[in-house]
Structure formats: structure tokens, C-alpha cells
Amino acid sequence: MRRALRRVGQALAIVAITLALDFVLTATLFDRVKRALSDAEAGNQLVYRPVPYHHDLIADIKSNRLWGNIVFPWQTDRYGFRAGRCAPGESEKGWPAIFVVGDSFVEAVGSSYEQSFVGLMACDAARQNKAVWNLGVASYSPVIYHAKIRAAAERLGVRPAEIYVFLDLSDIDDDANIYRVEADGTVTYAAAGGRPMERFDLGRFLIGNFTSVRLLHDLYLTSSFNHAMSLNRPRARWTVDPALMESWGRRGLEVAGANLDRIVAICRDWHCRMTLVVYPWPDNVVAGDRDSIQVRHWRDWAAARGVRFVDGFAAFFAEPAEMALRKYFIAGDIHYTELGNRLLYEAVRTAVGGDW
């Protein structure tokens, strides 16, 4: 027994000494790497600002951001829209304007602007002398979309010829459970006290201060079994789980539909065309949710209102689910890889006949 305890004590001492040396080396020899990664991670929160319709991007930022183990370039223009090569500027404000609105998929977290589906749309549209403005921001939903569209038109001093709405599966949860519109029209969190306050995260502390822990973390993120972490997300599974549908899915569809009707009204007033796009999460692909409620419901909604509808689900079901999961989704995440972004872009481009 004493021998076993002695060995445990020796092992703990070795671990403690190793971590102490790791901490010192990370803070000294690898300080630049640590600082670059810390700055990129901190940038995830420093790019947002509060506004009456809840939050928006801060203008004129150029930096790097961190998503999982992906460091990606980040830039916003003078109006607070994500920008990059092919993004319109002052000289393109005279071109027909196309607004693209959505959440983190449209903002394109984990991706460069140029590799995102909105960036690909912008480059293609620019060749047709049309300007694609990216209005997308993480955690947006229909309760915010219409307000952001009006704010964008006011900032730019232009009205769009077309509005593309990329409707995310999480939008249904957001409109049902997360956001609330106050009497003065401002958007707040529905839960009392808002989002839970951030607490000390031991995992993030270890990753940020110990090179060996970061290495193990990065190896885990790139490992094949980490793709399983992309699954079992209720914000996607409401389409295949009757209990979730009854709990908030049906209500969320109704609230989101009413909010999207406000964009229909905007296009009616501005004489623009509206296109609604839906697309899958990993859970939908693995569950074989090809004929999804998200597709059927919004196809019918669009048809009843004369809105052009694009089924972005179909392209992700052309290959076996396991292959699609690994090719098109960031490991351990629900957002798209470069191939996933391009696949959705191609699906939309084909559906609209290449004419944005």
C-alpha cells in the first residue's frame, strides 16, 4: 500500500514539475505565440457592440480571430459589415445592392471572408456589377433580421434590389426562447437577467497558459472522433425530435414566420425581391433529415408569399452522411469548412441561375 502511495506521489510530483516548467516556458519562450492566440480569442467578443436591436459588429476592425483551433482573418468596413476581397465599398454603392442577412453562418465564423459562401457570392456578383453586403452577425435571428436590414439601408443610403435571408435552424429556438421585444422595440434576452454571466473557465485557462495542454487540445480537435461533438444539438434536433417540436419548435416557427413577414413587407415597400435559404446542421445530415420540417415548412411559407425559396439541404445529402460530416463541417462544431461553404454557395448559385 505504501509503495503504491509513494508511486502516486512521485507521479503527481512529476506532473506538477512538468506543468510548472510548461507554464514558465509558455510565458517566456512562447510568449509571442501565447499572446497571438490570446488576442485572437479575445477578439471573438471585442468585435460586437450593443444596439437597440441587440448587438452588431464594430466598424473598421482588422485583426485575427480564433474559432476552436482555427485562426482566421477578420475585417469590418466603415459601416460595420464583414469585409474582404470582393466586398463592396464606396465606389460600388451605385451598383444594385444585395443584402445577405443571417447569423454566425453568414458572418462566417471560422472562415476567411473569401472562403465563406457570402464572400463567394460577393465575388460572383461583382463580376455582374452588383454589390453584396454581408449583414450577418453571430446569434442573429428573425426577430433581429428586419431591424438590421433597415439599419443597413440607412447607413449605406441605399435600398437593396434583393434580400437573401439565410434562415438557420437555431433561429427557431432564438425566436421562441432567447429573445424578447420590449415595448419600446428594443430586443433583449427573454430570460430574467439575460444570459448567464461568464465564469472562470478552467479549461480555457489551461489551454491559454500551458503549451502541452494546448497541443493536446488541438490534437483532440483534429481527431476523427471529435466529429461526434458536432452532434446531438437540440437547436437542430427539433426537426426530428417530437418532444422538442411540441416544447418550443412549433411556437418558434410561428414567431419566426411573423418576423420574416416583416421582411416581406419591407420588400413590398422597397420593391425588392426576397430569397429565403435553409441549410442543414450535422445532426440533420446524420439523422437523414433530408425532407426536413425546416425545408417543408419554409417552402410552403415562401410559396404563399411569393418569396423565392432555396433548399440548401439537398446538396449535403448527395454523399454518405459520414463522408459529408467530415468534408463539410468543422470537426466538433456545426459551422462549415471551406468545402461546406462552397457547397452551399454552389447550391444557391444553381438555384438562382447564377444571376444574383
VOBA-1610 file (N, C-alpha, C; in pm, whole numbers, padded with zeros to 5 digits, always signed):
BEGIN
Met+00083-00120+00000Met+00000+00000+00000Met+00087+00126+00000Arg+00191+00124+00090Arg+00280+00240+00096Arg+00355+00260-00035Arg+00393+00148-00098Arg+00464+00157-00226Arg+00375+00220-00332Ala+00248+00180-00333Ala+00154+00236-00430Ala+00135+00385-00408Leu+00121+00424-00280Leu+00105+00566-00249Leu+00229+00645-00286Arg+00346+00584-00265Arg+00471+00650-00299Arg+00478+00675-00450Arg+00437+00576-00528Arg+00439+00590-00674Arg+00340+00697-00722Val+00222+00700-00657Val+00125+00803-00692Val+00182+00941-00661Gly+00246+00952-00544Gly+00305+01080-00506Gly+00415+01122-00603Gln+00499+01026-00645Gln+00604+01056-00742Gln+00545+01101-00875Ala+00440+01033-00917Ala+00376+01069-01043Ala+00317+01209-01037Leu+00251+01241-00925Leu+00193+01375-00911Leu+00303+01481-00907Ala+00415+01449-00843Ala+00526+01545-00838Ala+00582+01571-00977Ile+00594+01464-01058Ile+00644+01479-01195Ile+00550+01565-01277Val+00419+01539-01262Val+00319+01618-01335Val+00327+01765-01294Ala+00338+01789-01162Ala+00343+01926-01112Ala+00466+01999-01164Ile+00581+01930-01160Ile+00704+01992-01210Ile+00695+02019-01359Thr+00639+01924-01433Thr+00624+01940-01579Thr+00535+02059-01612Leu+00422+02069-01540Leu+00330+02180-01566Leu+00392+02314-01527Ala+00470+02313-01417Ala+00535+02438-01376Ala+00635+02484-01481Leu+00715+02390-01533Leu+00810+02424-01640Leu+00736+02469-01766Asp+00628+02398-01796Asp+00546+02433-01914Asp+00493+02575-01900Phe+00440+02607-01782Phe+00384+02741-01759Phe+00490+02849-01779Val+00610+02825-01724Val+00719+02923-01735Val+00762+02938-01880Leu+00778+02826-01951Leu+00821+02832-02091Leu+00716+02900-02178Thr+00588+02869-02151Thr+00480+02932-02228Thr+00479+03083-02206Ala+00507+03125-02083Ala+00503+03268-02050Ala+00628+03343-02095Thr+00735+03267-02129Thr+00861+03333-02168Thr+00899+03303-02313Leu+00946+03182-02339Leu+00994+03148-02473Leu+00882+03152-02577Phe+00761+03107-02536Phe+00649+03100-02630Phe+00550+03214-02607Asp+00599+03323-02549Asp+00510+03433-02513Asp+00441+03494-02635Arg+00513+03506-02746Arg+00451+03566-02866Arg+00337+03480-02918Val+00360+03349-02920Val+00253+03258-02966Val+00134+03267-02873Lys+00161+03264-02742Lys+00052+03273-02644Lys-00027+03402-02662Arg+00046+03514-02679Arg-00019+03643-02691Arg-00102+03651-02819Ala-00049+03596-02928Ala-00122+03599-03056Ala-00252+03521-03046Leu-00245+03402-02984Leu-00365+03320-02970Leu-00463+03383-02873Ser-00412+03441-02764Ser-00500+03506-02666Ser-00569+03626-02728Asp-00496+03704-02805Asp-00555+03821-02871Asp-00662+03778-02971Ala-00634+03670-03045Ala-00731+03622-03143Ala-00857+03572-03074Glu-00840+03502-02961Glu-00956+03452-02888Glu-01035+03566-02825Ala-00965+03663-02770Ala-01033+03779-02710Ala-01111+03855-02816Gly-01061+03852-02939Gly-01128+03923-03048Gly-01267+03872-03078Asn-01298+03750-03033Asn-01431+03696-03057Asn-01539+03780-02989Gln-01506+03841-02876Gln-01604+03924-02805Gln-01585+04072-02831Leu-01465+04113-02867Leu-01436+04255-02883Leu-01487+04312-03015Val-01545+04229-03101Val-01593+04279-03230Val-01740+04318-03226Tyr-01808+04295-03114Tyr-01951+04321-03106Tyr-01982+04443-03018Arg-02093+04509-03050Arg-02136+04625-02973Arg-02287+04618-02952Pro-02337+04675-02841Pro-02482+04675-02818Pro-02552+04779-02905Val-02670+04745-02952Val-02755+04836-03029Val-02899+04808-02989Pro-02994+04892-03026Pro-03134+04868-02987Pro-03188+04732-03032Tyr-03142+04684-03149Tyr-03188+04552-03193Tyr-03097+04441-03142His-03027+04466-03037His-02949+04377-02951His-02799+04390-02968His-02740+04351-03081His-02596+04363-03098His-02561+04371-03246Asp-02443+04424-03271Asp-02397+04440-03409Asp-02245+04438-03409Leu-02185+04443-03527Leu-02040+04444-03538Leu-01985+04585-03528Ile-01868+04597-03466Ile-01799+04725-03460Ile-01731+04751-03594Ala-01736+04874-03640Ala-01681+04910-03770Ala-01529+04924-03765Asp-01468+04911-03883Asp-01325+04938-03903Asp-01235+04857-03812Ile-01254+04728-03811Ile-01165+04637-03737Ile-01091+04548-03836Lys-00964+04528-03812Lys-00886+04435-03892Lys-00793+04360-03797Ser-00815+04230-03783Ser-00739+04151-03687Ser-00752+04004-03723Asn-00712+03918-03631Asn-00737+03775-03642Asn-00831+03733-03531Arg-00907+03627-03557Arg-00994+03571-03455Arg-00970+03422-03444Leu-01009+03365-03331Leu-00987+03223-03305Leu-01121+03153-03293Trp-01135+03043-03365Trp-01256+02960-03355Trp-01211+02815-03340Gly-01226+02759-03219Gly-01169+02627-03194Gly-01017+02637-03202Asn-00959+02565-03297Asn-00815+02579-03321Asn-00787+02648-03454Ile-00888+02716-03507Ile-00875+02786-03636Ile-00854+02935-03610Val-00743+02987-03657Val-00722+03132-03655Val-00757+03184-03794Phe-00850+03278-03799Phe-00895+03326-03930Phe-00893+03478-03936Pro-00866+03536-04052Pro-00858+03681-04065Pro-00995+03746-04051Trp-00995+03863-03992Trp-01122+03932-03962Trp-01112+04077-04003Gln-01216+04126-04070Gln-01218+04266-04110Gln-01361+04315-04123Thr-01386+04437-04074Thr-01515+04502-04099Thr-01489+04634-04170Asp-01588+04678-04246Asp-01574+04804-04319Asp-01623+04921-04233Arg-01629+05038-04291Arg-01667+05159-04217Arg-01812+05155-04170Tyr-01893+05066-04229Tyr-02034+05057-04192Tyr-02061+04946-04089Gly-01957+04868-04056Gly-01977+04759-03961Gly-02023+04631-04024Phe-01992+04610-04153Phe-02022+04484-04221Phe-01893+04406-04239Arg-01900+04274-04228Arg-01780+04196-04252Arg-01734+04215-04396Ala-01602+04228-04414Ala-01549+04265-04545Ala-01425+04183-04578Gly-01387+04192-04703Gly-01269+04123-04755Gly-01264+04148-04904Arg-01185+04070-04974Arg-01177+04085-05120Arg-01315+04063-05181Cys-01353+04148-05271Cys-01482+04148-05341Cys-01594+04214-05262Ala-01570+04245-05135Ala-01673+04318-05059Ala-01687+04458-05118Pro-01808+04508-05131Pro-01827+04640-05192Pro-01777+04753-05103Gly-01742+04864-05166Gly-01701+04985-05095Gly-01777+05104-05148Glu-01722+05221-05128Glu-01791+05344-05170Glu-01820+05346-05319Ser-01724+05302-05399Ser-01743+05310-05545Ser-01850+05214-05595Glu-01883+05110-05513Glu-01985+05013-05556Glu-02124+05048-05502Lys-02138+05159-05430Lys-02270+05192-05377Lys-02369+05230-05486Gly-02317+05259-05604Gly-02407+05288-05715Gly-02456+05163-05786Trp-02399+05048-05754Trp-02444+04922-05814Trp-02572+04874-05746Pro-02651+04789-05813Pro-02765+04726-05745Pro-02718+04654-05619Ala-02784+04683-05508Ala-02741+04630-05379Ala-02814+04501-05345Ile-02740+04405-05294Ile-02794+04278-05245Ile-02758+04266-05098Phe-02858+04256-05012Phe-02835+04237-04869Phe-02843+04088-04838Val-02744+04037-04763Val-02746+03898-04717Val-02747+03902-04565Val-02851+03849-04504Val-02865+03855-04359Val-02876+03714-04303Gly-02824+03695-04183Gly-02827+03566-04117Gly-02747+03571-03989Asp-02713+03455-03936Asp-02642+03450-03808Asp-02495+03417-03829Ser-02437+03335-03742Ser-02293+03308-03748Ser-02250+03238-03876Phe-02340+03167-03943Phe-02307+03105-04071Phe-02283+03212-04177Val-02362+03318-04174Val-02345+03428-04268Val-02226+03514-04228Glu-02212+03542-04099Glu-02092+03612-04052Glu-01969+03530-04089Ala-01985+03396-04092Ala-01879+03302-04134Ala-01769+03290-04030Val-01807+03251-03906Val-01706+03227-03804Val-01623+03105-03845Gly-01493+03113-03819Gly-01403+03004-03855Gly-01359+03004-03999Ser-01397+03109-04074Ser-01365+03112-04216Ser-01317+03250-04256Ser-01230+03256-04353Ser-01196+03384-04413Ser-01317+03435-04490Tyr-01323+03565-04512Tyr-01433+03621-04589Tyr-01437+03558-04728Glu-01321+03544-04790Glu-01313+03498-04928Glu-01360+03354-04945Gln-01345+03271-04841Gln-01385+03131-04849Gln-01529+03109-04802Ser-01592+03211-04746Ser-01729+03197-04699Ser-01826+03200-04817Phe-01946+03147-04796Phe-02041+03145-04908Phe-02085+03287-04944Val-02090+03377-04847Val-02125+03516-04879Val-02012+03582-04957Gly-01887+03554-04919Gly-01774+03608-04994Gly-01771+03557-05136Leu-01804+03430-05156Leu-01810+03374-05291Leu-01923+03439-05371Met-02036+03463-05305Met-02146+03534-05370Met-02102+03674-05411Ala-02028+03741-05321Ala-01986+03878-05348Ala-01894+03885-05469Cys-01801+03791-05479Cys-01708+03791-05593Cys-01783+03765-05723Asp-01877+03671-05719Asp-01954+03639-05838Asp-02042+03758-05878Ala-02107+03820-05780Ala-02195+03933-05808Ala-02117+04053-05860Ala-01995+04073-05807Ala-01914+04186-05851Ala-01884+04179-06000Arg-01870+04058-06050Arg-01847+04042-06195Arg-01969+04082-06277Gln-02085+04090-06208Gln-02209+04134-06273Gln-02242+04278-06236Asn-02144+04347-06175Asn-02163+04486-06130Asn-02278+04498-06030Lys-02279+04402-05935Lys-02376+04404-05826Lys-02299+04396-05694Ala-02351+04461-05591Ala-02281+04471-05463Ala-02352+04385-05358Val-02281+04285-05305Val-02333+04200-05198Val-02281+04252-05064Trp-02372+04296-04978Trp-02337+04347-04845Trp-02372+04241-04742Asn-02273+04204-04659Asn-02292+04099-04559Asn-02344+04160-04429Leu-02471+04137-04399Leu-02535+04189-04278Leu-02533+04087-04165Gly-02474+03970-04189Gly-02480+03862-04092Gly-02398+03888-03966Val-02452+03846-03851Val-02384+03857-03723Val-02421+03735-03639Ala-02324+03680-03568Ala-02349+03564-03483Ala-02465+03589-03388Ser-02547+03486-03368Ser-02661+03487-03276Ser-02776+03576-03322Tyr-02776+03616-03447Tyr-02894+03684-03501Tyr-03006+03582-03525Ser-03128+03632-03534Ser-03244+03551-03569Ser-03348+03644-03630Pro-03460+03591-03680Pro-03559+03676-03748Pro-03607+03795-03668Val-03609+03784-03535Val-03652+03898-03453Val-03559+04018-03471Ile-03437+03992-03516Ile-03338+04097-03538Ile-03321+04129-03686Tyr-03343+04032-03774Tyr-03312+04049-03917Tyr-03374+04176-03976His-03503+04195-03953His-03571+04307-04019His-03517+04441-03971Ala-03482+04448-03840Ala-03427+04573-03787Ala-03289+04599-03845Lys-03209+04494-03859Lys-03074+04510-03915Lys-03083+04554-04061Ile-03179+04502-04135Ile-03196+04541-04276Ile-03226+04690-04287Arg-03316+04738-04204Arg-03349+04882-04208Arg-03228+04966-04166Ala-03156+04920-04062Ala-03039+04994-04017Ala-02931+04997-04125Ala-02913+04886-04196Ala-02812+04880-04302Ala-02846+04973-04417Ala-02973+04975-04455Ala-03015+05064-04563Ala-02993+05210-04525Glu-03018+05243-04399Glu-02997+05381-04354Glu-02849+05416-04352Arg-02764+05325-04304Arg-02620+05351-04301Arg-02564+05373-04441Leu-02604+05288-04532Leu-02549+05293-04668Leu-02614+05401-04753Gly-02735+05439-04718Gly-02809+05533-04802Gly-02856+05469-04930Val-02877+05337-04927Val-02926+05264-05045Val-03035+05167-05002Arg-03118+05132-05097Arg-03217+05027-05075Arg-03184+04908-05164Pro-03193+04787-05109Pro-03150+04670-05185Pro-03246+04633-05297Ala-03190+04577-05403Ala-03271+04519-05508Ala-03317+04379-05468Glu-03238+04316-05380Glu-03272+04182-05332Glu-03221+04163-05190Ile-03297+04086-05113Ile-03257+04049-04978Ile-03254+03896-04969Tyr-03136+03843-04938Tyr-03122+03700-04912Tyr-03126+03677-04762Val-03217+03594-04717Val-03225+03556-04576Val-03182+03411-04564Phe-03069+03387-04496Phe-03023+03251-04469Phe-03077+03213-04331Leu-03182+03133-04332Leu-03254+03101-04209Leu-03192+02979-04142Asp-03138+02998-04024Asp-03070+02890-03954Asp-03168+02810-03869Leu-03133+02684-03843Leu-03215+02601-03756Leu-03225+02660-03615Ser-03117+02721-03568Ser-03117+02780-03434Ser-03207+02902-03425Asp-03244+02960-03539Asp-03332+03077-03538Asp-03466+03046-03473Ile-03509+02921-03485Ile-03639+02884-03429Ile-03633+02886-03276Asp-03524+02834-03221Asp-03502+02839-03077Asp-03485+02984-03030Asp-03406+03062-03105Asp-03382+03201-03066Asp-03512+03280-03058Asp-03596+03268-03160Asp-03720+03345-03160Asp-03820+03294-03057Ala-03814+03164-03027Ala-03908+03108-02930Ala-03863+03132-02786Asn-03733+03121-02761Asn-03686+03113-02623Asn-03582+03216-02580Ile-03505+03270-02673Ile-03389+03350-02634Ile-03419+03500-02631Tyr-03485+03551-02734Tyr-03504+03696-02746Tyr-03647+03738-02715Arg-03657+03865-02673Arg-03788+03924-02644Arg-03784+04069-02693Val-03894+04115-02750Val-03906+04253-02795Val-03978+04333-02687Glu-03913+04437-02639Glu-03971+04520-02534Glu-04072+04619-02593Ala-04142+04687-02506Ala-04247+04780-02551Ala-04191+04891-02639Asp-04064+04930-02615Asp-04006+05037-02696Asp-03939+04986-02823Gly-03953+04855-02850Gly-03898+04798-02971Gly-03758+04742-02959Thr-03692+04763-02846Thr-03558+04708-02828Thr-03567+04557-02807Val-03460+04489-02847Val-03455+04343-02833Val-03365+04309-02715Thr-03415+04226-02625Thr-03339+04185-02507Thr-03346+04034-02495Tyr-03271+03979-02399Tyr-03284+03837-02371Tyr-03415+03811-02298Ala-03479+03701-02332Ala-03609+03670-02274Ala-03598+03627-02128Ala-03490+03554-02095Ala-03475+03505-01958Ala-03444+03619-01863Ala-03496+03612-01743Ala-03468+03715-01643Ala-03318+03721-01617Gly-03265+03841-01626Gly-03122+03856-01604Gly-03038+03831-01727Gly-03103+03790-01838Gly-03027+03770-01962Gly-02946+03643-01960Arg-02841+03638-02041Arg-02752+03524-02049Arg-02678+03505-01916Pro-02646+03381-01882Pro-02567+03361-01760Pro-02434+03436-01769Met-02391+03492-01656Met-02264+03562-01654Met-02150+03463-01677Glu-02047+03507-01747Glu-01933+03422-01771Glu-01858+03397-01640Arg-01823+03270-01619Arg-01749+03233-01500Arg-01608+03191-01541Phe-01525+03174-01439Phe-01390+03128-01466Phe-01394+02993-01536Asp-01324+02982-01647Asp-01322+02860-01727Asp-01185+02797-01711Leu-01179+02690-01630Leu-01051+02623-01605Leu-00990+02570-01734Gly-01076+02515-01822Gly-01026+02462-01947Gly-00957+02568-02032Arg-01022+02686-02045Arg-00962+02793-02124Arg-00832+02843-02060Phe-00828+02845-01925Phe-00707+02889-01856Phe-00591+02794-01885Leu-00618+02664-01878Leu-00513+02566-01904Leu-00465+02572-02048Ile-00559+02585-02142Ile-00523+02593-02283Ile-00441+02718-02313Gly-00478+02829-02245Gly-00411+02955-02273Gly-00275+02969-02208Asn-00246+02886-02105Asn-00122+02905-02030Asn-00026+02788-02031Phe-00068+02676-02090Phe+00019+02559-02094Phe+00026+02506-02238Thr+00147+02509-02295Thr+00164+02467-02433Thr+00127+02321-02452Ser+00161+02236-02356Ser+00131+02093-02370Ser-00020+02070-02371Val-00094+02146-02289Val-00240+02131-02285Val-00300+02179-02417Arg-00249+02292-02469Arg-00299+02340-02599Arg-00271+02238-02710Leu-00153+02176-02706Leu-00120+02076-02807Leu-00217+01960-02801Leu-00243+01910-02680Leu-00339+01800-02666Leu-00479+01843-02710His-00516+01968-02676His-00646+02021-02716His-00658+02026-02868Asp-00552+02076-02935Asp-00556+02088-03081Asp-00557+01950-03147Leu-00484+01855-03089Leu-00486+01719-03143Leu-00626+01659-03130Tyr-00692+01688-03017Tyr-00829+01639-02998Tyr-00924+01700-03100Leu-00909+01831-03124Leu-00999+01898-03218Leu-00985+01843-03359Thr-00865+01798-03395Thr-00844+01747-03531Thr-00861+01596-03540Ser-00889+01531-03427Ser-00903+01385-03428Ser-01036+01346-03492Ser-01039+01225-03543Ser-01159+01179-03614Ser-01279+01167-03522Phe-01259+01121-03397Phe-01373+01101-03308Phe-01433+01232-03261Asn-01363+01345-03282Asn-01417+01473-03238Asn-01539+01514-03320His-01558+01455-03437His-01676+01488-03517His-01804+01455-03441Ala-01797+01361-03348Ala-01915+01328-03269Ala-01963+01446-03186Met-01871+01540-03155Met-01909+01658-03078Met-01996+01754-03158Ser-02006+01731-03287Ser-02091+01815-03371Ser-02238+01776-03360Leu-02265+01663-03295Leu-02400+01606-03296Leu-02473+01625-03163Asn-02602+01588-03167Asn-02690+01593-03050Asn-02710+01735-02999Arg-02731+01825-03092Arg-02761+01965-03058Arg-02912+01987-03067Pro-02979+02014-02956Pro-03125+02035-02959Pro-03167+02146-03055Arg-03080+02246-03076Arg-03116+02356-03165Arg-03126+02312-03310Ala-03080+02193-03340Ala-03101+02135-03472Ala-03199+02019-03467Arg-03202+01949-03355Arg-03279+01825-03346Arg-03429+01847-03327Trp-03473+01971-03313Trp-03618+01993-03300Trp-03692+01946-03424Thr-03623+01934-03536Thr-03688+01888-03660Thr-03712+01736-03660Val-03640+01663-03575Val-03653+01516-03573Val-03698+01465-03437Asp-03711+01552-03339Asp-03749+01513-03204Asp-03887+01570-03173Pro-03992+01486-03171Pro-04128+01535-03147Pro-04144+01610-03016Ala-04066+01571-02913Ala-04079+01639-02783Ala-04030+01783-02793Leu-03920+01804-02864Leu-03868+01940-02883Leu-03963+02022-02970Met-04020+01957-03069Met-04114+02027-03156Met-04234+02077-03076Glu-04285+01992-02989Glu-04400+02032-02909Glu-04362+02133-02802Ser-04241+02122-02747Ser-04199+02210-02640Ser-04183+02354-02688Trp-04112+02373-02800Trp-04090+02510-02848Trp-04076+02522-02999Gly-04060+02409-03068Gly-04039+02416-03213Gly-04156+02478-03288Arg-04276+02432-03257Arg-04394+02483-03327Arg-04414+02633-03300Arg-04395+02671-03175Arg-04407+02812-03138Arg-04299+02895-03206Gly-04178+02841-03212Gly-04069+02913-03276Gly-04092+02935-03424Leu-04149+02835-03491Leu-04182+02851-03633Leu-04283+02963-03654Glu-04380+02970-03565Glu-04484+03073-03577Glu-04425+03212-03554Val-04344+03227-03448Val-04286+03358-03418Val-04188+03399-03528Ala-04104+03305-03573Ala-04008+03337-03679Ala-04081+03376-03807Gly-04190+03307-03838Gly-04266+03340-03958Gly-04322+03481-03952Ala-04372+03521-03835Ala-04425+03657-03820Ala-04314+03760-03837Asn-04195+03730-03786Asn-04083+03823-03802Asn-04034+03829-03946Leu-04036+03716-04015Leu-03997+03718-04156Leu-04101+03790-04242Asp-04226+03787-04199Asp-04329+03863-04271Asp-04295+04013-04273Arg-04222+04058-04175Arg-04183+04200-04172Arg-04079+04229-04282Ile-03999+04130-04318Ile-03906+04148-04430Ile-03983+04146-04562Val-04084+04062-04571Val-04171+04062-04688Val-04233+04200-04707Ala-04277+04259-04597Ala-04337+04393-04603Ala-04234+04498-04646Ile-04110+04483-04598Ile-04004+04575-04639Ile-03983+04567-04790Cys-03976+04446-04841Cys-03955+04430-04986Cys-04075+04479-05067Arg-04190+04469-05008Arg-04308+04522-05077Arg-04298+04674-05088Asp-04254+04738-04979Asp-04240+04884-04979Asp-04125+04931-05067Trp-04015+04856-05067Trp-03895+04897-05138Trp-03886+04839-05279His-03983+04756-05316His-03986+04693-05449His-03860+04609-05472Cys-03825+04531-05370Cys-03711+04439-05384Cys-03762+04296-05382Arg-03673+04204-05416Arg-03707+04063-05416Arg-03645+03998-05293Met-03719+03903-05233Met-03669+03832-05116Met-03644+03686-05152Thr-03529+03635-05111Thr-03495+03494-05128Thr-03467+03433-04992Leu-03531+03322-04963Leu-03514+03254-04835Leu-03436+03124-04858Val-03327+03106-04783Val-03241+02988-04797Val-03237+02913-04664Val-03255+02781-04669Val-03238+02698-04550Val-03124+02600-04576Tyr-03058+02556-04470Tyr-02940+02471-04483Tyr-02927+02386-04357Pro-02859+02273-04363Pro-02858+02179-04250Pro-02744+02196-04153Trp-02760+02138-04035Trp-02655+02118-03936Trp-02611+01972-03944Pro-02502+01934-03877Pro-02459+01794-03878Pro-02567+01697-03833Asp-02645+01734-03730Asp-02750+01645-03681Asp-02849+01606-03791Asn-02885+01701-03875Asn-02980+01672-03981Asn-02923+01576-04084Val-02795+01595-04117Val-02731+01509-04215Val-02721+01366-04163Val-02674+01350-04040Val-02657+01216-03983Val-02792+01147-03959Ala-02894+01225-03924Ala-03027+01168-03900Ala-03102+01138-04030Gly-03044+01174-04145Gly-03113+01153-04272Gly-03234+01242-04287Asp-03227+01362-04228Asp-03340+01456-04225Asp-03347+01536-04356Arg-03349+01465-04467Arg-03349+01530-04599Arg-03479+01604-04623Asp-03590+01538-04596Asp-03722+01601-04614Asp-03761+01667-04482Ser-03679+01761-04439Ser-03691+01818-04306Ser-03813+01911-04292Ile-03861+01922-04170Ile-03964+02020-04139Ile-03913+02160-04177Gln-03784+02184-04155Gln-03726+02313-04189Gln-03737+02342-04338Val-03732+02240-04419Val-03748+02257-04564Val-03895+02270-04600Arg-03976+02176-04555Arg-04117+02174-04593Arg-04192+02298-04546His-04172+02334-04419His-04246+02447-04363His-04213+02576-04436Trp-04084+02602-04457Trp-04045+02730-04515Trp-04065+02733-04666Arg-04066+02617-04730Arg-04102+02616-04872Arg-04248+02660-04889Asp-04335+02606-04805Asp-04476+02643-04811Asp-04495+02790-04773Trp-04423+02835-04671Trp-04432+02975-04628Trp-04392+03067-04743Ala-04283+03034-04809Ala-04234+03118-04919Ala-04331+03119-05036Ala-04385+03003-05070Ala-04477+02995-05183Ala-04601+03080-05159Ala-04649+03083-05036Ala-04769+03160-05003Ala-04746+03310-05012Arg-04620+03352-05011Arg-04589+03496-05008Arg-04513+03543-05132Gly-04494+03456-05226Gly-04423+03494-05348Gly-04275+03516-05324Val-04219+03450-05223Val-04077+03461-05191Val-04002+03347-05259Arg-03888+03378-05319Arg-03808+03273-05380Arg-03745+03187-05270Phe-03751+03055-05288Phe-03704+02962-05185Phe-03590+02877-05240Val-03485+02859-05159Val-03373+02774-05196Val-03353+02667-05089Asp-03361+02542-05132Asp-03339+02428-05042Asp-03190+02397-05039Gly-03121+02447-04935Gly-02979+02420-04921Gly-02949+02288-04854Phe-03052+02214-04813Phe-03032+02082-04753Phe-02984+01980-04856Ala-03044+01983-04974Ala-03028+01875-05072Ala-02883+01842-05102Ala-02800+01943-05122Ala-02662+01920-05164Ala-02583+01841-05060Phe-02619+01853-04933Phe-02545+01785-04827Phe-02583+01639-04812Phe-02682+01594-04889Phe-02726+01455-04882Phe-02685+01376-05006Ala-02601+01433-05091Ala-02557+01365-05213Ala-02452+01259-05184Glu-02392+01263-05065Glu-02288+01167-05026Glu-02329+01098-04897Pro-02265+00986-04862Pro-02296+00921-04734Pro-02278+01019-04618Ala-02360+01004-04517Ala-02362+01100-04406Ala-02225+01117-04341Glu-02155+01005-04318Glu-02025+01013-04252Glu-01926+01093-04335Met-01929+01075-04465Met-01839+01150-04553Met-01876+01297-04554Ala-02004+01326-04562Ala-02049+01466-04563Ala-02011+01536-04433Leu-02024+01466-04321Leu-01991+01524-04190Leu-01845+01566-04187Arg-01756+01482-04237Arg-01613+01510-04230Arg-01568+01614-04333Lys-01634+01616-04447Lys-01594+01710-04553Lys-01646+01850-04530Tyr-01768+01862-04485Tyr-01838+01989-04493Tyr-01854+02064-04360Phe-01824+01996-04247Phe-01842+02061-04117Phe-01711+02062-04039Ile-01684+02173-03972Ile-01566+02183-03886Ile-01578+02078-03776Ala-01472+02003-03752Ala-01474+01895-03652Ala-01513+01950-03516Gly-01610+01886-03453Gly-01655+01927-03321Gly-01741+02051-03320Asp-01783+02097-03437Asp-01857+02223-03449Asp-01971+02201-03547Ile-02054+02303-03562Ile-02168+02292-03654Ile-02151+02380-03777His-02045+02460-03782His-02023+02551-03894His-01948+02482-04008Tyr-01948+02548-04122Tyr-01897+02483-04243Tyr-01747+02502-04262Thr-01686+02399-04318Thr-01549+02408-04366Thr-01549+02489-04496Glu-01431+02505-04554Glu-01422+02571-04684Glu-01505+02497-04787Leu-01500+02363-04784Leu-01579+02285-04879Leu-01728+02299-04853Gly-01767+02305-04725Gly-01908+02324-04692Gly-01960+02458-04737Asn-01881+02563-04716Asn-01919+02696-04763Asn-01937+02697-04915Arg-01843+02635-04984Arg-01852+02634-05131Arg-01972+02552-05178Leu-02001+02443-05108Leu-02115+02359-05146Leu-02245+02438-05135Leu-02263+02513-05025Leu-02385+02591-05009Leu-02392+02703-05112Tyr-02279+02768-05136Tyr-02273+02872-05239Tyr-02315+02817-05375Glu-02262+02701-05412Glu-02295+02641-05542Glu-02443+02605-05548Ala-02499+02556-05437Ala-02640+02519-05433Ala-02728+02642-05457Val-02694+02753-05392Val-02772+02876-05409Val-02752+02932-05550Arg-02630+02933-05597Arg-02600+02987-05730Arg-02677+02909-05838Thr-02680+02777-05825Thr-02754+02695-05921Thr-02903+02724-05914Ala-02955+02739-05790Ala-03099+02761-05774Ala-03143+02894-05833Val-03058+02996-05829Val-03098+03127-05880Val-03049+03148-06024Gly-02991+03044-06082Gly-02948+03052-06220Gly-02824+03137-06241Gly-02745+03156-06136Gly-02621+03233-06149Gly-02642+03382-06159Asp-02768+03428-06151Asp-02799+03571-06162Asp-02839+03623-06025Trp-02746+03686-05956Trp-02777+03737-05822Trp-02869+03859-05831
//
